[in-house]
Amino acid sequence: MPDQMDPDQTKLYEAITQGSRAQGPQHFALTDEEGRLNGPFGDFLLSPSVGMELQALGAALRYETELSGRARELAILLVAARHHSTFERESHEAIARALGFSQADLDAIRREDVTPFNGVESLVGRTVLALLDGDLGDCPWYEAEDVLGQRTIFELITLVGYYSTLALQLRVFRVDASAEEGAASW
């Protein structure tokens, strides 16, 4: 519960609930009706120093990269599909719908099928799938470098790693199964 947090946890809680994630349209709730953090954020409070860095990285990936909103959400949803991360899928499908993804697009992403996408989105999708398979070969690297540039590739690699980390945390702390089953109920 928010009123039971130590000062470091409170600082992290405020960074999440009052920072960039809380600005603009809300496609999923950051907290429940009692003020507890939803999704992976409650577990960030288990280690406030690590949690603060994770939340800052996540905010940077969501709001400060060269990726378009659609390309970013496509990448996040592909990671969620690969890792069977229900919370990330449901949360980011809401954002994707607001960005114009159709139900057919979302269904294809759940199957890790990027054929409905064209141009940069197709390239981002193929690059993410290669990264999830373990590496980006020479030909895909040169294509991605030519179209996206090294900065965006770096951001995309980091995004895949970050959301893969969240998927693992969500799975281990059983957040995907039920919010009430998570290890921390802050």
N, C-alpha and C positions, 0 to 999 in steps of 0.2 A: 504494500500500500504506500502511496506517496508520502503519507505522514510518518512512515516508519523508516525512511531513508536517512543514511548518514550524509554529511555535506558533499562528499564526492559524488554519491549517487544522485543527490538533488541537482547538482550542477549538470550532470549528464542528462537527467530527466528533462531539465529545462532546455538543454541544447536540442533535444529531440522534439519536444512539444512546442517550443517557441522559435525554433530555427527555420531553415529553409523548407523543411518538410511541412511545416504548419502554415506556410504562406500560400496564397492562391487557392485554387479549387482542391477540395479534399475528395479523393476517389476511394479512400478507405480510411477508417478511423485509426488514429495513432494510439488512442486509449479507449478502454472500455468505460462503462457507465460509472464505475467507481474510481476512475482515474489511473488504473493500471495500464502499463504499456502493452500494446498488442504485438503479435508476431515476435520477431527476433529481439526486439528492443528491450523487453523485460529481462531477457537473459544477459544483455549487455551490462546490466546493473550488477551482475555477479562479480565483475572485475571492472570497476569504473574507468581505470586508466586505459585498459584495452578497449572497453566499450566506447569511450570517448573518441579514440582513434578510428575505430570501425565506423561510428556514426558520421564522423567527419569525412572519411573516405567515401562512404555511401552517398552523402550529400554532394560531394564533389562529382562523383560519377553521374548522379542524377541531374545536376544543375549546372555543371561547369565544363562539360566536355564539348568536343567538336561534333559529336554525333547528333543527328536530328532526333527529335522526340520519338518518331516512329522507329528509326533504326535502333535506338537505345532500348525501347520496349520490346522490339523483336528479339534483340539479343538476350534481354533478361528472361523473356518467356521461353526461349530455347533452353537456357540454363535450367529454368524451373521444370521444363518438360523432361530434360535428360535426368534430372535428379528426383523426379516425381515429388516436387515441392508444392504441396497444395496451397499453403499460405502465399507463397510468392506468385504462383499462377493466378490465384483468385484476385490478389491485390493488384497485380500488374495487368491482368486482363481488363480490369475496370479502367485503368489509365489508357490502355490500348484502345478500348472502345471510344473513349473521349477523343482519341487522336484519329479516329476513322477506320479502325480495323473492323472488318465484318466478322460475323460468326464463322463463316467459311475460312477466313484467314486464321482465326484463333484455333479452329479445329485442325487446320493444317499444321500449325505450330505445335500443337499437342502431339502430333505424329512426327515432329521434327522434319516436316516437309516444307521447304522454302520455295518450291516451284511457283506458288502464286505471286511471288514478289519479283520485282524488276529492278534494274539499275543498282544503285547503291544499296538498297535494302536487300536485294538478292545477294550481293557481294558480302554484306555484313552477315547475313544468315549463313552463307557457306563458310565464311571465316570462323564464325562462332562454332559451327558444327565440327570443323577441323580442329579447333582448339579443344573442344570437349572430347575429341578422339585422341588428344595428346600432343598435337603439334601442328604447325602450319608449314607444309612442304614448300619447296623452292618456287614452283609455278604459282601456287596460291599466294605466296608471300609477294612475289613481284606484281601480281595483279592487284593485290590489296595495297601495296605500297604506291603503285601508280595512281590508283583512284582515291584512296583514303589518306595516304601519307603516313609517315612513321609516327607522328604524334597520335593520330586517331587509332592506329593499330595498337600503340602502347595503351591508350585509354580502353580500347576494346578488350585487350588481354587482361587488364586489371579488372574490368567489369566482370568478365567471365570468372576470374578467381574470386572476387568479392562475393558474387551471388552464389558461387559454388560453396564458399565458406558458410554463407547464411543457410543454404540448403542443408548442409551437414549439421549445423547447430540446431536448426528447426527439427530435423529428424531425431537427433540424439536427445534433445530436451523434450521431445514429443509435442512440440507446438503444433505441428501439422495435424496430429491426431485430435487434439482438443486443447484449447487455450488453458483450460483448467488443469491439464496434466503437466504443463510446463514446470520446470524446476523452480523458477522464480515467479512469484506472483506479487509484483511490485505495483 
